Amino acid sequence: YQKKTPAGPFAEFVKTMIFDVEKPIIAAINGPAMGAGLAFALACDRRFADPSTRMSAAMVRLGFSPDCGVTWLLPRVTNLSTALMMVETGCILDAQQCLKYGLVDELAAEDGQALAAAMDYAKKLAQGPSVAVDLARRCVYKAVNGGTLEEILDYEAVAGTITANTADAAEGTRSCVEKRNPVFKGY
């Protein structure tokens, strides 16, 4: 049984195809990210943009309330004040404002370069210790979404025990002692 959201397939896409994926999801934004596009971008772990990027919770400009999880995602990605400003006014933020408010993580110097920047980051992740990356990511999301300090300390202890028993942890330790870059295998 798969629960369908009343908001329809765009909202379901945000949850099941982006937010619930248990691997890092990286957005490359070129041009406008408005309405559902804003939600798609906000649901990602990191956002790379270029100077052509514009972001808006534009629904209010048309007389509609935001959907696709925008009101849940915005205050988690930026802050309460910026989230309220965006959903109350539907203002369109340019690329520099998006960077300033934390809506994007990195801004490429030229139009069309967001994808290259996102791919560079993805390659760095792919070369890393995937079990440790995945568990660290889960810890952060658990903390942001209401986990208590006590719960997070327990969760980190379990994650630490799991990662300590991976080949990547042994390689990371060996490479540190040997003063070389590690070559992780992902297990």
Residue pairs with C-beta under 8 A, 6 or more apart in sequence:
2 16
4 12
5 11
5 12
5 15
7 67
7 68
10 36
10 39
10 67
10 68
11 36
11 39
11 67
11 68
11 69
13 36
13 40
14 36
14 39
14 40
14 43
14 68
14 69
15 43
15 69
18 25
18 40
18 43
18 44
19 43
19 69
22 134
22 138
23 134
24 45
24 46
24 122
24 125
24 133
24 137
25 43
25 44
25 45
26 44
26 45
26 46
26 47
26 48
26 118
26 121
26 122
27 40
27 41
27 44
27 46
27 47
27 48
27 118
28 48
28 49
28 114
28 115
28 117
28 118
28 119
29 41
29 47
29 48
29 49
29 50
29 53
29 55
29 104
29 114
30 49
30 50
30 52
30 53
30 111
30 112
30 114
30 115
31 52
31 53
31 54
32 53
32 54
32 55
32 56
32 92
33 40
33 41
33 53
33 54
33 55
33 56
34 54
34 55
34 56
34 57
34 58
34 92
35 56
35 57
35 58
35 59
35 67
35 68
36 67
36 68
38 55
38 56
38 57
38 58
38 68
38 70
39 67
39 68
39 69
39 70
39 73
40 68
41 47
41 55
41 103
42 69
42 70
42 73
42 74
42 77
42 103
43 69
43 73
45 137
46 105
46 106
46 118
46 121
47 103
47 104
47 105
47 106
48 104
48 105
48 106
48 107
48 108
48 114
48 115
48 117
48 118
48 121
49 95
49 98
49 99
49 104
49 106
49 107
49 108
49 114
50 95
50 107
50 108
50 110
50 111
50 112
50 113
50 114
51 95
51 107
51 108
51 109
51 110
51 111
52 95
52 111
52 112
53 94
53 95
53 98
53 104
53 107
53 114
54 92
54 93
54 94
54 95
54 98
55 86
55 92
55 93
55 98
55 103
55 104
56 86
56 90
56 91
56 92
56 93
57 66
57 70
57 74
57 86
57 87
57 90
58 90
58 92
59 65
59 66
59 67
59 70
59 90
60 66
60 87
60 88
60 89
60 90
61 90
62 90
66 87
70 87
71 83
71 87
74 82
74 83
74 86
74 87
75 83
76 144
77 102
77 103
78 86
78 101
78 102
78 103
79 101
79 102
82 101
82 102
82 103
85 91
86 93
93 101
93 103
95 104
95 107
96 107
98 104
98 107
99 106
99 107
106 117
106 121
108 114
108 116
108 117
125 133
127 184
128 184
129 163
129 166
129 168
129 169
129 171
129 172
129 182
129 184
129 186
130 168
130 184
130 186
130 187
131 162
131 163
131 166
131 168
131 186
131 187
132 163
132 166
132 168
132 169
135 159
135 162
135 163
136 159
138 155
138 159
139 152
139 155
139 156
139 159
142 151
142 152
142 155
143 152
147 155
163 169
166 187
167 185
167 187
168 182
168 184
168 185
168 186
168 187
171 182
171 183
171 184
171 185
172 182
172 184
174 182
175 181
175 182
175 183
176 182
